[in-house]
Amino acid sequence: MTHTPDIKRPSRALVEALGTIGSATAAGELNLMGIRDTQIRGPVAHSKGRSIAGPALTLQFMPKREDIYGASEYDDPEKQLHRHVLYHAQAGDVVVVDARGDMASGVFGEMMLTYFAGRGGAGVVIDGCIRDSAEAFKLDLGYWIRGVTPNYHTQTNIIPFAVNVPIACGNALVFPGDIIIADDDGAVVVPIAKAEELLERASQHVEWEEFSKLRLSQGADLRKYYPLSPEAQGEYETWRAAQKHRR
């Protein structure tokens, strides 16, 4: 019987808190922390208005080679590794797939995605395609994908090769258990070792941006309020204290 490893999941509180900061803030703050580019390029939002954060279950595809992946894979579905990544799914997980940017192979279809949604999955980030898209998009999942295709997963040139291993998805390195933040701007990978620091920095960023946005909406000077200048710091602290008092 095929065995694949599970992931170590971060605390739910940490994931939920990171889910409030958005991909743009995450990418910007990670850059300031020394990790220059964490965007997963290629997959784009197909669930407009949806924002998710969750630990990554990873699936790696490789070029098809018949001596490695042959017709017997269809005789016994349990040999199909793309099923096994879903077996690990827990509520809030994100499946991240290196499908090599292939536009002809549907990594998952309606039935697999229905199972993942039923397990409480948050969404999928696929450097490739899904199939059965009309029905799949009705499911309670977020989709960051390159596109759609009528073909199934090994009908053309790629095969599922490994589950919960480090992958290169959209040219971004993703380790199993890293946190994915995804919204309309795209998907960002948060290295798990940097997640706590990111949350602390991003929370401060979100707070002063809220203040600055308020002032800018009132016609205030962009040079003073974005980014927040030392000249505006005292005003911001007064506003911040008032906000905390109201809460």
C-alpha positions as CSV (number, residue, x, y, z in Angstrom):
1,M,0.0,0.0,0.0
2,T,1.3,3.5,-0.9
3,H,2.4,5.5,2.1
4,T,3.0,9.3,2.0
5,P,4.0,11.5,4.9
6,D,1.7,14.0,6.6
7,I,2.7,17.6,7.5
8,K,3.3,19.3,10.8
9,R,0.6,22.0,11.1
10,P,1.1,25.4,12.8
11,S,-1.4,26.5,15.4
12,R,-4.8,27.5,14.1
13,A,-4.6,30.8,15.9
14,L,-1.4,31.7,14.0
15,V,-2.9,30.7,10.6
16,E,-6.2,32.6,11.2
17,A,-4.3,35.8,12.3
18,L,-2.1,35.6,9.1
19,G,-5.2,35.3,7.1
20,T,-6.2,38.9,8.0
21,I,-3.1,40.5,6.6
22,G,-3.4,39.8,2.8
23,S,-0.9,38.6,0.3
24,A,0.5,42.1,-0.6
25,T,1.4,42.9,3.0
26,A,2.8,39.5,3.5
27,A,5.0,39.8,0.5
28,G,6.2,43.3,1.4
29,E,7.0,42.5,5.0
30,L,8.8,39.2,4.0
31,N,10.9,41.2,1.7
32,L,11.9,43.6,4.5
33,M,12.7,40.4,6.5
34,G,15.2,39.4,3.8
35,I,13.1,37.0,1.8
36,R,12.9,38.9,-1.4
37,D,10.2,37.2,-3.5
38,T,7.6,34.8,-2.2
39,Q,5.0,35.1,-4.9
40,I,3.9,31.9,-6.5
41,R,3.8,33.0,-10.2
42,G,1.5,31.5,-12.8
43,P,-1.5,30.6,-10.7
44,V,-4.0,33.4,-10.6
45,A,-7.2,33.9,-8.6
46,H,-10.3,32.2,-10.0
47,S,-12.3,32.8,-6.9
48,K,-12.6,36.6,-6.8
49,G,-13.1,38.2,-3.4
50,R,-11.9,35.1,-1.6
51,S,-9.0,35.3,0.9
52,I,-7.4,32.2,2.5
53,A,-4.5,31.2,4.7
54,G,-3.5,27.6,5.5
55,P,-0.6,25.1,5.8
56,A,0.6,23.6,2.5
57,L,0.1,20.0,1.5
58,T,2.4,19.6,-1.5
59,L,2.1,17.6,-4.7
60,Q,5.0,17.3,-7.2
61,F,4.5,16.3,-10.8
62,M,7.3,15.2,-13.1
63,P,7.6,14.6,-16.9
64,K,5.9,11.4,-18.0
65,R,8.0,8.3,-18.4
66,E,6.1,5.1,-19.2
67,D,8.4,2.8,-17.3
68,I,7.7,4.8,-14.1
69,Y,4.0,5.4,-14.7
70,G,2.2,3.0,-16.9
71,A,-1.3,1.7,-17.6
72,S,-1.3,-0.2,-14.3
73,E,-1.9,3.0,-12.5
74,Y,-5.4,3.0,-13.8
75,D,-6.0,-0.7,-12.7
76,D,-5.4,0.3,-9.1
77,P,-6.4,3.9,-8.2
78,E,-4.4,3.7,-5.0
79,K,-1.3,4.0,-7.0
80,Q,-2.3,7.4,-8.2
81,L,-0.4,9.8,-5.9
82,H,-2.6,12.8,-6.6
83,R,-5.3,11.0,-4.5
84,H,-2.9,10.6,-1.6
85,V,-2.2,14.3,-1.1
86,L,-5.9,14.7,-0.5
87,Y,-6.1,11.8,2.0
88,H,-4.0,14.0,4.4
89,A,-6.4,17.0,4.1
90,Q,-7.7,18.6,7.3
91,A,-9.8,21.7,7.8
92,G,-8.0,24.8,6.5
93,D,-5.3,23.1,4.5
94,V,-4.2,24.3,1.1
95,V,-3.0,21.9,-1.6
96,V,-0.1,23.3,-3.5
97,V,0.9,21.6,-6.8
98,D,3.9,21.9,-8.9
99,A,2.3,20.8,-12.2
100,R,5.2,22.3,-14.2
101,G,3.0,25.0,-15.7
102,D,1.4,22.3,-17.9
103,M,-1.8,23.6,-19.5
104,A,-3.1,20.2,-20.8
105,S,-3.3,18.1,-17.7
106,G,-6.2,18.5,-15.3
107,V,-4.6,17.8,-11.9
108,F,-7.9,17.5,-10.1
109,G,-11.5,17.2,-11.3
110,E,-14.9,17.7,-9.7
111,M,-14.9,14.4,-7.7
112,M,-11.5,14.9,-6.1
113,L,-12.2,18.5,-5.3
114,T,-15.6,17.6,-3.9
115,Y,-13.7,15.2,-1.5
116,F,-11.2,18.0,-0.6
117,A,-14.0,20.5,0.1
118,G,-15.8,17.9,2.2
119,R,-12.7,17.5,4.3
120,G,-12.7,21.2,5.0
121,G,-9.9,22.2,2.6
122,A,-9.4,26.0,2.1
123,G,-8.2,26.0,-1.5
124,V,-5.8,24.9,-4.1
125,V,-2.8,26.6,-5.6
126,I,-1.8,24.8,-8.9
127,D,0.9,25.7,-11.4
128,G,-1.3,24.1,-14.0
129,C,-5.0,23.3,-14.5
130,I,-8.1,21.6,-13.2
131,R,-10.9,20.0,-15.1
132,D,-14.7,19.9,-14.6
133,S,-14.4,23.6,-13.8
134,A,-18.0,24.6,-14.0
135,E,-18.9,22.2,-11.2
136,A,-15.6,22.6,-9.3
137,F,-16.1,26.4,-9.1
138,K,-19.4,25.8,-7.3
139,L,-17.6,24.2,-4.4
140,D,-16.6,26.0,-1.2
141,L,-13.0,26.3,-2.2
142,G,-10.5,29.0,-3.3
143,Y,-8.8,28.4,-6.7
144,W,-5.4,29.8,-7.7
145,I,-4.7,28.1,-11.0
146,R,-3.3,28.7,-14.4
147,G,-6.4,27.6,-16.2
148,V,-8.7,24.7,-17.1
149,T,-8.7,21.8,-19.4
150,P,-10.9,18.8,-20.4
151,N,-8.0,16.4,-20.0
152,Y,-7.3,14.3,-16.9
153,H,-4.2,14.4,-14.9
154,T,-1.9,12.0,-16.8
155,Q,-3.5,12.2,-20.2
156,T,-0.6,14.2,-21.7
157,N,2.9,14.8,-20.5
158,I,3.1,14.9,-16.7
159,I,2.7,12.4,-13.8
160,P,2.2,12.8,-10.0
161,F,5.5,11.9,-8.5
162,A,5.7,12.8,-4.8
163,V,3.5,14.0,-1.9
164,N,4.5,16.3,0.9
165,V,8.0,17.0,-0.3
166,P,9.6,20.4,-1.1
167,I,8.4,21.7,-4.4
168,A,8.9,24.6,-6.8
169,C,5.4,25.9,-7.5
170,G,5.4,28.9,-9.9
171,N,9.1,29.2,-9.3
172,A,8.6,29.6,-5.5
173,L,10.1,27.1,-3.0
174,V,7.3,25.6,-0.9
175,F,8.0,23.2,2.0
176,P,5.2,21.0,3.3
177,G,3.7,22.9,6.3
178,D,4.7,26.4,5.1
179,I,1.7,28.8,5.3
180,I,0.1,30.0,2.1
181,I,-1.7,33.3,2.0
182,A,-3.8,33.8,-1.1
183,D,-6.3,36.4,-2.3
184,D,-7.1,38.4,-5.4
185,D,-3.5,39.6,-5.7
186,G,-2.2,36.0,-5.9
187,A,-0.6,33.5,-3.6
188,V,2.4,34.0,-1.3
189,V,4.4,31.3,0.6
190,V,5.3,32.1,4.2
191,P,8.2,30.0,5.5
192,I,7.0,28.5,8.7
193,A,10.0,29.6,10.6
194,K,9.2,33.2,9.7
195,A,5.5,33.1,10.4
196,E,5.4,34.5,14.0
197,E,7.8,37.4,13.1
198,L,5.7,38.1,10.0
199,L,2.5,38.3,12.0
200,E,4.0,40.7,14.5
201,R,5.4,43.0,11.8
202,A,2.4,42.8,9.5
203,S,0.0,43.6,12.4
204,Q,1.8,46.9,13.0
205,H,1.8,47.6,9.3
206,V,-1.9,47.0,8.9
207,E,-2.6,49.2,11.8
208,W,-0.6,52.3,10.7
209,E,-1.9,51.8,7.1
210,E,-5.5,52.0,8.4
211,F,-4.6,55.3,10.0
212,S,-2.8,56.6,6.9
213,K,-5.6,55.5,4.6
214,L,-8.1,57.5,6.8
215,R,-6.0,60.6,6.6
216,L,-5.3,60.2,2.8
217,S,-9.1,59.8,2.2
218,Q,-9.5,63.2,3.9
219,G,-7.0,64.8,1.4
220,A,-3.9,64.8,3.7
221,D,-0.4,65.0,2.3
222,L,0.9,61.7,0.8
223,R,4.4,62.6,1.8
224,K,3.5,62.8,5.4
225,Y,1.2,59.8,5.7
226,Y,2.5,57.2,3.2
227,P,4.7,55.7,4.3
228,L,4.1,57.1,7.8
229,S,6.6,59.8,8.5
230,P,8.2,60.6,11.8
231,E,6.3,63.9,11.6
232,A,3.0,61.9,11.7
233,Q,4.1,59.4,14.3
234,G,2.7,61.3,17.3
235,E,-0.7,61.8,15.6
236,Y,-0.7,58.1,14.8
237,E,0.0,57.1,18.4
238,T,-2.8,59.3,19.6
239,W,-5.2,57.7,17.1
240,R,-4.0,54.2,18.0
241,A,-4.6,54.8,21.7
242,A,-8.1,56.1,21.0
243,Q,-8.9,53.0,18.9
244,K,-7.8,50.7,21.6
245,H,-9.9,52.6,24.2
246,R,-13.0,52.2,22.0
247,R,-12.5,48.4,21.7
